[in-house]
């Protein structure tokens, strides 16, 4: 008996997406008059599924109705809908990268402050600085200015490292990169905007960022959405063209120097 061609499978195949193009939601008629989605976004785990299964194979969430999916797709910004990036990095791995950067910052603060105090001691010995400088730097004058310098140092570090080389130390360790929504490496402008947005996303210990990241498969926090950037895992997506290791090194070194400079300036201001 000759096997009849599977019209549903053929329609699914013909609705395929060219390589490098973001999968789009599509619908096709099934036997019996029902309309089924051949490519659909799971509203729970944000994975793009193919075929006409009635549940998401990953989390068993029921497939949404085509009208609901079409409405959800219409609310997605055009640059996100056309993005070649299959998915962004999750909250947990990004939090780990941020914690690694924080530890790196603590080590940097120790080295920068010790180095600055050694310079102070030398200047005091040659008569260029008063002998009471150890007491002066222990005073709590200019507290708010010092706090502002600390925040500025974090901002400059992330903006320089991500804008030049797409990764900080923490992101490099965790295999993450910051890219534009079109798949190219992040620009300095995008890195600056997303770094400024961090101070909004960090409210309530990251709850604001977590809420924003649940809105789509790119998992953009508000800073990413404003800067048109995406944090991706290197195993899932590689920016094109990729940044060289030398450029990443330069970005991290420059960001480190700017951050260390804020620590040094903090001590200098205490001398008053």
PyMOL commands that set and color helices and strands:
alter all, ss='L'
color gray80, all
select helices_A, chain A and resi 7-14+66-74+78-81+91-125+133-136+143-165+169-174+188-201+203-213+222-227+245-271
alter helices_A, ss='H'
color red, helices_A
select strands_A, chain A and resi 26-29+35-41+48-50+176-180+229-233
alter strands_A, ss='S'
color yellow, strands_A
deselect
rebuild
show_as cartoon
